[in-house]
């Protein structure tokens, strides 16, 4: 009996690669192809997509000494931007007039008059005396300018200034018609 030549070990079929082994084989082939084309292998990437270029892009995007959107923002600026986005700006302006009356019109006027309401652009102001009500009516354009400077134009269009209310002399079921006492109050 004649036997044929023994099969050589190089001709034996290779086992099928899976998972990590397959990835390792692909990396080795890529390194070999890069080395054959003359590129240096293992020196990092210079194509502009690596970590180094990401840092460079950030560095180029720094804002410098001036203000930038990425800087911490004042709380008031953020709340006013939010109020504009949500459509709350008119109500916030009205609340500013009523809530910060002393800062809006000044200490002198605020010590003698206080706002009582704001509806449809008409601000109702109650003065402590009839003399102050008259004085405020004469200063009406000045007060409106101060309010417009503090909260913007169009929030308050006019003022309705009233003095103190006089006491009622009508007491009881029976009373005499006429003008009543002739005293000024306030």
Secondary structure in CASP SS format (residue, H / E / C, confidence):
PFRMAT SS
TARGET T0000
AUTHOR 0000-0000-0000
METHOD secondary structure of the structure
MODEL  1
X C 1.00
X C 1.00
X C 1.00
X C 1.00
X C 1.00
X C 1.00
X C 1.00
X C 1.00
X H 1.00
X H 1.00
X H 1.00
X C 1.00
X C 1.00
X C 1.00
X C 1.00
X C 1.00
X C 1.00
X C 1.00
X C 1.00
X H 1.00
X H 1.00
X H 1.00
X H 1.00
X H 1.00
X H 1.00
X H 1.00
X H 1.00
X H 1.00
X H 1.00
X H 1.00
X H 1.00
X H 1.00
X H 1.00
X H 1.00
X H 1.00
X H 1.00
X C 1.00
X C 1.00
X C 1.00
X C 1.00
X C 1.00
X C 1.00
X C 1.00
X C 1.00
X C 1.00
X C 1.00
X C 1.00
X C 1.00
X C 1.00
X C 1.00
X H 1.00
X H 1.00
X H 1.00
X H 1.00
X H 1.00
X H 1.00
X H 1.00
X H 1.00
X H 1.00
X H 1.00
X C 1.00
X C 1.00
X C 1.00
X C 1.00
X C 1.00
X C 1.00
X C 1.00
X C 1.00
X C 1.00
X C 1.00
X C 1.00
X C 1.00
X C 1.00
X C 1.00
X H 1.00
X H 1.00
X H 1.00
X H 1.00
X H 1.00
X H 1.00
X H 1.00
X H 1.00
X H 1.00
X H 1.00
X H 1.00
X H 1.00
X C 1.00
X C 1.00
X H 1.00
X H 1.00
X H 1.00
X H 1.00
X H 1.00
X H 1.00
X H 1.00
X H 1.00
X H 1.00
X H 1.00
X H 1.00
X C 1.00
X H 1.00
X H 1.00
X H 1.00
X H 1.00
X H 1.00
X C 1.00
X H 1.00
X H 1.00
X H 1.00
X H 1.00
X C 1.00
X C 1.00
X E 1.00
X E 1.00
X E 1.00
X E 1.00
X E 1.00
X E 1.00
X E 1.00
X C 1.00
X C 1.00
X E 1.00
X E 1.00
X E 1.00
X E 1.00
X E 1.00
X E 1.00
X C 1.00
X C 1.00
X H 1.00
X H 1.00
X H 1.00
X H 1.00
X H 1.00
X H 1.00
X H 1.00
X H 1.00
X H 1.00
X C 1.00
X H 1.00
X H 1.00
X H 1.00
X H 1.00
X H 1.00
X H 1.00
X H 1.00
X H 1.00
X H 1.00
X H 1.00
X H 1.00
X H 1.00
X C 1.00
X C 1.00
X C 1.00
X C 1.00
X C 1.00
X C 1.00
X E 1.00
X E 1.00
X E 1.00
X E 1.00
X E 1.00
X C 1.00
X C 1.00
X C 1.00
X C 1.00
X C 1.00
X C 1.00
X C 1.00
X C 1.00
X C 1.00
X C 1.00
X C 1.00
X C 1.00
X C 1.00
X C 1.00
X C 1.00
X C 1.00
X C 1.00
X C 1.00
X C 1.00
X C 1.00
X C 1.00
X C 1.00
X C 1.00
X C 1.00
END
